[in-house]
Amino acid sequence: MKLYFQEEHYMLQDMVRDFAINEVAPLSEALDKDERFPIDLIPKLAELGLLGIPFSEKYGGAGMDTMAYTLVIEELAKVDSSVAITVAAHISLGTYPIYLFGTEQQKAQHLPKLIAGEYLACFGLTEPEAGSDAGGTKTNAVQDGDEWIINGSKNFITNAGYSGVCNLTAVTDPDLKRPSGISVFMVDPKTPGFIIGPPEKKMGWRGSDTRALTFDNMRVHKSALLGELNVGFKQMMTALVGGRISVAALSLGLAEGALQAALKYSDEREAFGKKIHDFQGIGLQLADIATEIEAARHLVYYASYLKDQGENVVKAAAMAKLKASEVAVRATNFAVQVHGGYGYIKEFQVERFFRDAKVLTIGEGTSEVQKLVILKQLLKGL
Ligand SMILES: Cc1cc2nc3c(=O)[nH]c(=O)nc-3n(C[C@H](O)[C@H](O)[C@H](O)COP(=O)(O)OP(=O)(O)OC[C@H]3O[C@@H](n4cnc5c(N)ncnc54)[C@H](O)[C@@H]3O)c2cc1C
């Protein structure tokens, strides 16, 4: 991949691959089975610098680029999507908005701790009645002297049970035309009125933490406002564009993990006196999936490259996320098929891969929403 990588990328890739194989993979089955958050891995991830890859050294980050961050998520997802999304949500959704839009004081307060893994961060955008239509947020904030009083709720918030700060959207000026009039508040979950729901029971990503949040007359000081007032929707959408590249990287890694498992099994399993990849029905599909994965890889790396060049990546990120997530669903489905009945048994990791894949076409914007984003960008070019 000389087209996209420099020496430092190869070194990072080797390091994360070793870590994923030696430290993450042995835990993956239990994390999934017991729906257990990988809390013990957080200090190790931080120690390796993996929670601060794209952030400035000034705050304790590695000062590396998007391509490096993409590689980290890809390598983790080859073995464990729950660990990969825990890191991706922490970086792209939790930490990045503070990095991009926080005041110097807000950055100094949170970034070193987030990068050191002292606590995680979460991103509260989705609500029971505002998912794809995220600008339809109903959570509201009313100013009262030096404080804001926030009421409302959020749904499906990743890392919510382990975060020391949650970036959440609330309507601060109902008279402005949406999506203006929404602001982001960085809230300490220990604030009275911040109610954290139990972990959701999920099809996949069972080792990751997903919860509903409720805000009941929650009072936050005005210093909790992230950057400027009434531009929160724009801030969150900017973070989501980066987040989509990380979900695309996660999808790519998962698809690669599934293909490797399918290839290996197809070389071991025999039927009718032949290895099963010698049947064209299996062998040609392995080639098809591998080709799809390479196509997805180029979209993911290209979006990362463009972001590093400071280009507008709205379309490239949506295309990468759309393609890679759909490929992950196909690749994991096929990997189960190649394993026959064993693919349906939990002892084989492709069963977990299959369940972990579906959410990739839903979270951080569904496939339909990615297509709407792509179309909008295409029409802008007319
Ligand atoms: C495990 C998990 C973790 C998540 N983590 C977070 C998180 O950390 N923070 C956060 O804020 N959110 C998070 N989400 C929420 C996620 O981003 C939303 O679920 C997603 O954006 C879809 O919103 P929705 O569930 O309300 O579906 P809806 O918006 O109700 O969509 C339902 C269906 O309608 C389709 N649809 C909707 N509008 C259109 C349209 N205009 N054109 C065509 N089709 C349309 C959708 O594509 C979908 O198929 C998470 C979700 C999951 C499952």
The ligand as an SDF file (V2000), in Angstrom:
LIG
                    3D

 53 58  0  0  0  0  0  0  0  0999 V2000
  -25.1650   -0.1710   18.4200 C   0  0  0  0  0  0  0  0  0  0  0  0
  -25.4940    1.2630   18.0910 C   0  0  0  0  0  0  0  0  0  0  0  0
  -24.6540    2.2820   18.5470 C   0  0  0  0  0  0  0  0  0  0  0  0
  -24.9720    3.6120   18.2900 C   0  0  0  0  0  0  0  0  0  0  0  0
  -24.1800    4.6200   18.8190 N   0  0  0  0  0  0  0  0  0  0  0  0
  -24.6040    5.9020   18.7450 C   0  0  0  0  0  0  0  0  0  0  0  0
  -23.8900    6.9590   19.4310 C   0  0  0  0  0  0  0  0  0  0  0  0
  -22.8560    6.7320   20.0660 O   0  0  0  0  0  0  0  0  0  0  0  0
  -24.4030    8.2230   19.3750 N   0  0  0  0  0  0  0  0  0  0  0  0
  -25.5280    8.5210   18.6880 C   0  0  0  0  0  0  0  0  0  0  0  0
  -25.9270    9.6850   18.6910 O   0  0  0  0  0  0  0  0  0  0  0  0
  -26.2190    7.5580   17.9950 N   0  0  0  0  0  0  0  0  0  0  0  0
  -25.7880    6.2650   18.0270 C   0  0  0  0  0  0  0  0  0  0  0  0
  -26.4870    5.2730   17.3610 N   0  0  0  0  0  0  0  0  0  0  0  0
  -27.7040    5.6280   16.6470 C   0  0  0  0  0  0  0  0  0  0  0  0
  -27.6050    5.4800   15.1260 C   0  0  0  0  0  0  0  0  0  0  0  0
  -26.7750    6.4530   14.5820 O   0  0  0  0  0  0  0  0  0  0  0  0
  -29.0550    5.5300   14.5950 C   0  0  0  0  0  0  0  0  0  0  0  0
  -29.6800    4.3250   14.9930 O   0  0  0  0  0  0  0  0  0  0  0  0
  -29.1140    5.6990   13.0890 C   0  0  0  0  0  0  0  0  0  0  0  0
  -28.6590    6.9720   12.7190 O   0  0  0  0  0  0  0  0  0  0  0  0
  -30.5400    5.4930   12.5390 C   0  0  0  0  0  0  0  0  0  0  0  0
  -31.4770    6.2120   13.2680 O   0  0  0  0  0  0  0  0  0  0  0  0
  -32.8080    5.4730   13.7970 P   0  0  0  0  0  0  0  0  0  0  0  0
  -32.3680    4.2630   14.5340 O   0  0  0  0  0  0  0  0  0  0  0  0
  -33.6400    6.4500   14.5180 O   0  0  0  0  0  0  0  0  0  0  0  0
  -33.5390    4.9970   12.4710 O   0  0  0  0  0  0  0  0  0  0  0  0
  -34.5620    5.8590   11.5910 P   0  0  0  0  0  0  0  0  0  0  0  0
  -34.0170    7.1940   11.3270 O   0  0  0  0  0  0  0  0  0  0  0  0
  -35.9130    5.7790   12.2300 O   0  0  0  0  0  0  0  0  0  0  0  0
  -34.5890    5.0210   10.2460 O   0  0  0  0  0  0  0  0  0  0  0  0
  -35.3830    3.8590   10.0630 C   0  0  0  0  0  0  0  0  0  0  0  0
  -35.2380    3.4360    8.5970 C   0  0  0  0  0  0  0  0  0  0  0  0
  -35.7670    4.4740    7.7530 O   0  0  0  0  0  0  0  0  0  0  0  0
  -34.7870    4.8500    6.8050 C   0  0  0  0  0  0  0  0  0  0  0  0
  -34.8980    6.2870    6.5230 N   0  0  0  0  0  0  0  0  0  0  0  0
  -35.0360    7.3020    7.4050 C   0  0  0  0  0  0  0  0  0  0  0  0
  -35.0560    8.4590    6.7630 N   0  0  0  0  0  0  0  0  0  0  0  0
  -34.9360    8.1900    5.4350 C   0  0  0  0  0  0  0  0  0  0  0  0
  -34.8970    8.9680    4.2380 C   0  0  0  0  0  0  0  0  0  0  0  0
  -34.9590   10.2990    4.2790 N   0  0  0  0  0  0  0  0  0  0  0  0
  -34.7480    8.3210    3.0430 N   0  0  0  0  0  0  0  0  0  0  0  0
  -34.6470    6.9710    2.9760 C   0  0  0  0  0  0  0  0  0  0  0  0
  -34.6860    6.1880    4.0800 N   0  0  0  0  0  0  0  0  0  0  0  0
  -34.8260    6.7800    5.2790 C   0  0  0  0  0  0  0  0  0  0  0  0
  -33.4540    4.5360    7.4720 C   0  0  0  0  0  0  0  0  0  0  0  0
  -32.4020    4.4050    6.5150 O   0  0  0  0  0  0  0  0  0  0  0  0
  -33.7780    3.2280    8.1700 C   0  0  0  0  0  0  0  0  0  0  0  0
  -33.7020    2.1710    7.2510 O   0  0  0  0  0  0  0  0  0  0  0  0
  -26.1440    3.9310   17.5560 C   0  0  0  0  0  0  0  0  0  0  0  0
  -26.9670    2.9050   17.0830 C   0  0  0  0  0  0  0  0  0  0  0  0
  -26.6560    1.5890   17.3420 C   0  0  0  0  0  0  0  0  0  0  0  0
  -27.5840    0.5050   16.8560 C   0  0  0  0  0  0  0  0  0  0  0  0
  1  2  1  0
  2  3  1  0
  2 52  2  0
  3  4  2  0
  4  5  1  0
  4 50  1  0
  5  6  2  0
  6  7  1  0
  6 13  1  0
  7  8  2  0
  7  9  1  0
  9 10  1  0
 10 11  2  0
 10 12  1  0
 12 13  2  0
 13 14  1  0
 14 15  1  0
 14 50  1  0
 15 16  1  0
 16 17  1  0
 16 18  1  0
 18 19  1  0
 18 20  1  0
 20 21  1  0
 20 22  1  0
 22 23  1  0
 23 24  1  0
 24 25  2  0
 24 26  1  0
 24 27  1  0
 27 28  1  0
 28 29  2  0
 28 30  1  0
 28 31  1  0
 31 32  1  0
 32 33  1  0
 33 34  1  0
 33 48  1  0
 34 35  1  0
 35 36  1  0
 35 46  1  0
 36 37  1  0
 36 45  1  0
 37 38  2  0
 38 39  1  0
 39 40  1  0
 39 45  2  0
 40 41  1  0
 40 42  2  0
 42 43  1  0
 43 44  2  0
 44 45  1  0
 46 47  1  0
 46 48  1  0
 48 49  1  0
 50 51  2  0
 51 52  1  0
 52 53  1  0
M  END
$$$$
